[in-house]
C-alpha cells in the first residue's frame, strides 16, 4: 500500500515479462559429455547433473570399438547417472575413409612398433562431439582426460576450433581426482558397477 492508501497492482504485461525473465534465469545450461561408459565418464555425468545442475547430454563417439551390447549398456547407465539424453554418434565410416585406411595402406607405425590409430581416432571422436554440441546449442563440452597424456590436447584443441565459445570441462583433470574418489562418489549416490572394468577414461572411447 502506498502513502496515499493505494494498492499497486501490476498489469498483465508486466506479469508476463516477469514470468519470462524468471523462466530464463531458471533454464539449465546444456553440457555434452563425451561418454564412453568408463569411470571418469560416469563420474562426470553424475557430478555435472547433481552438483552443478547441468542438463547433461551423454554422447558416445563410436569409431568401431564398441559392440552393440556395450552401447546398450552405455545408454542404460547414462540415464541412471542423470543424463537427460544419450546418443551414439557413429563415425566408423568417416574415420576409416578419412584416416584409418591410409595408415593401413602405408603400414604407418609409431616408433616403427605399433599403429597410431588410437591417437588419430581421438580427432574424429572430438569432431563428432563438437558437431553434436553445436547442433543442440550446448553451453559446454566435458571430457574425461586425466591430464596424464596427449589425448587431452587433441580433444581440447579440436573443441576450441570446432566449437568456439563453448566451455570445456575436465573434472578428473581439474579436480585432480583419484579413481577411488570417483568410485566413492558414485557408490554414495547409488550407482554400482564393476569398476575394475572401467579403467579407461572418458576419452578412451
N, C-alpha and C positions, 0 to 999 in steps of 0.2 A: 504494500500500500504506500502510495506516495505521500508527500507532505500536504497535499490538498485532499487526501482521502480517496484518491483514485486508485483503482486496481489495474496494473499493467497486464494486458492480455496480448501476447504475441500473435501476429496474424499467421494465416496458414502457410504463406510463402516462407516466412521465417522458420517455421517448424520444419518444412520440407528441406530447406537448405541446411538446417542444423542436423537433421537426421542423416543427410548425405555426408556431411562432414564427419559425424561420428562413425558412419559405415566405413569411410575411407581410412580413418585412424585405426579402426579395429581390423582391417584387412591384413591377413597374414602374408608375409613375404614368401616367395617361392624359391626353393633350392632344389637343384638336380644333384643327386648323389650318384656318382659313378659306382655302381653296385655290382660286386662280384659274389656276394654272399659270405665273404670271409669275415674274420673277426673285426678288423678295422672298419669295414663297411657297415657291419651290423651295429657296432657302437655308434658310428657316425649318424646313421638313420635315426636311431632311438634318441640319441642326445640332442640332435637338432630339433626333433619333433617335441620332445618332452621339456627340455631345459631352455631352448631358445624360441620355441613357438613357431617354427617354420612349417610351411606346407611342403612336405617332403615328397619329391618325385624320384623314385629309385629306378635308375636306367642301367641295364646291363648291356655293354657293347660287346657283342659276341663275334669274335674273329674265327670261330670254328672250334674252340677248345671246350665247349660245353655240350653235354648230352642233353636230350630232351628232358630226362628225369632231373638233371641238375637245374635246368632252367625252371622247371615246375617248382622245385624246392625253393629256389631263389624267390619266385613270385610269392609263395606262401609265407616265407619268412619275412619278406619285405613288409607285408601287411601286418604281420604280428608285431613287427618292430615300430610300426606307427606311420608308415608311408601312406599317402592318400592315393598314390597311383604307382604301379610297377609297369615297366615296359622293357622288352628285349629289343635291342637295336641290332639287326642282323647286318654286319658289314663283312661277312665272309667273302663274298664275291668281289667286293670292292678292294679288299685287302689283297686278294690273290691277283686280280687283274693289274693293280697299280704298283704292287711291290713284291709279293712273295714269289711270283713266277720268275721274275728277273733274278732273284737270288738263287733260285733253284737252277735256272739255266746257266748262270755264271759260277755255280758252286762257291758262293760267297761265304767265307768263314772268318770269324773274328779270331785274330792271332793265329790263323791257319788251323784252328782247332774245332770251333763249334759255330753253328749258324747264328746269324744276327737277327733272326726273325722275331725273337722276343722283344728286342728293343725297338724294332721297326713297327711292330704292330701297335705299340703304345700310341703312336701318332694317329693311326686310323681309329683307335678307340676314342682318343681325345677329340678328334674331328667329329665323330658321331655324337658324342656327348654335347659338344659345343653347338652343333646344329639343332639338337633337341632342345637345349636350353634357350636358344634364340626363338625356336618355334613356339614354345609355351610362354615366353616372356619372363623367364626366370630372373630373379634378383641375384642369385648366387649359384655357384657350382662347387661341390665338395668332392674331394678325392682322398684316398687313404694313404698317401705317402707317409712313410715313417721318417723321411729325411736322411735315410741311410744310402740311397743310391741315386742314379741318374734319371730314373723314371719321373721323379718329381719335376725335373727341369722340362722333360718332354711334355708333361701334362700342363704345367703352369704356362709355358711359352705358347703352346697351342691355344689354350683358353684365352690368354691375353690378346692374341692376334685375331682369333675367330669369334670371340665373344667379348669385345672391348666394353669396359664399363660394368661388367658382371663381376661381382666379388668372388674371390677364390678362397675356399675354406679348407683347411687341412688340420683337423682336430688332433690326430695322432702325433703329427709333427709339432704343431704349435703348442700343444699342451704337454708335450714330452711324456706321453702315456706309455706305461708298460702293458704287456699283454694281460698280466694278472689284474691290473686296474680296470681294463676294459671288460674282462670276464666278470669281475666282481660287480661292476655296474649293471651289466646285462642280467646277471643272476638276481640281483637285488630287485630289478623291475620285472621279473617273471619270465625272462627269455632264457630257455635252456637249449643247448645244442652240444654236439660233440666238438668241443673247441680244439681238440687235438688235430682235427681235420681242417680247421680254419686258420691255418698258418700263413696263408697268403694275404697280403694286404689288399686293400680295396682296388688298387690299380693293377693287381695281377689277375686280369680278367681272362 
